[in-house]
Amino acid sequence: MNVAVVLYTSDLRVHDHSPLRAALSSCDQVVPLFVRDRAIEESGFSAPNRRAFLADCLAGLDCALRERGGRLVIRSGDAVGEVVALVRETDADEVHMAAGVSGYAHAREEALRTALEAEGRRLYVHDMVVTAVAPGALRPAASDHFAVFTPYLRRWSELPPRTVTAAPRVIRVPESPRSEPLPERSAVTGVSPGLARGGEREGRRLLGAWLREGVDRYHEVHDDLAGDATSRLSPHLHFGTLSAAEAVHRARAAGGAGAEAFVRQLCWRDFHYQVLAARPESATRDYRTRRDSWRTGPGAREEIEAWKEGRTGYPVVDAAMRQLRHEGWMHNRGRLLAASFLAKTLYVDWRIGARHFLDLLVDGDLANNQMNWQWVAGTGTDTRPGRVLNPVRQGLRYDPEGAYVHRWVPELAGLPAPRVHEPWRLPEAERARYDYPEPLVELADGLARFRQGRGIE
């Protein structure tokens, strides 16, 4: 019998999985493999919340494979070395995997291809299965990628997402390959107490519930901080327990303005992937430099820590940062506000904020986290790099009753809107009743400092 290895990375499902399908069609047996990559774990990217969610996802994948007669093989170490060792153990002829977009993913693919060719085996890298449209599928006439979202959206909307395939009915796996035990969520320390559950079954359940009960009004309420009327599917899209292409197909089938707005957000996700695929260095370098003179020094460091702790003195920003710490997730509007406050009001390097988000976000990936941070900081694809989000106005607009602030900043409970968004305006005697800090900086001063640092007249 001929054997193929399917290397799982951020595509932890059996539904709509082109590498698995291709391996099953060309070989009698497959070995589904996940490598706990030492390089990723040592890089600091493997944060506790993502490790805990990953444990759920791997357990779910193993269960789905066993329901079809297979199983998941777990190994730890160097990804290339572990794949080559497994190929030798099973005498596999070929390895299938999904394409990545990061610099590390590209280097891993090339190293794996070289190592397998030296063994007389072949590597098949399939189009991304964590996006609806592959990063390189759409290109403008004069560039290798789209740098502005709107023209990308037009082309993306004209191109149907790839065909969605069903989960295979039978998966035959050789008995010989050894496997390490599945990691357990309970063994991970430092996990956010409100972290959601992972796994393909949970992701598919959430998508079904969202399309039945939540998507209809998404276009009207997606920015409502207190209403929390978003899909919460981003962790499943990040780990690939849910197919982005399937989400697009099913949302379009549901129809309506809400579904259209939701699909637009999925397009934003693909947009960021194609930017990072074309410019992997933008994970750490300005996509469009503004020659910023970011603030450093003791004062800036103290403000950064206050921002991380949710003690900036601006309630809606603090609420967002505390939600992040408790859930390992943050409402998208909250992400924009928190990022704008750090990068523009405090005028602190966006990379510091992006790193903190990656330390906590269960859905944190390089494409969406880094490119969104650059968009907000004005060093990315935003066509208005000088825009600054006012946290008071944003709080009044997207949390008009103050319910989001009351939920995450309990020391301000009982203080009604609109005063809850500007507690420093309370009379001194009343302000003393609340254990809440004064603003780190006046908004007008922060704006002036940002404009001066960036050279905006």
Disulfide bonds with the S-S distance in Angstrom:
none
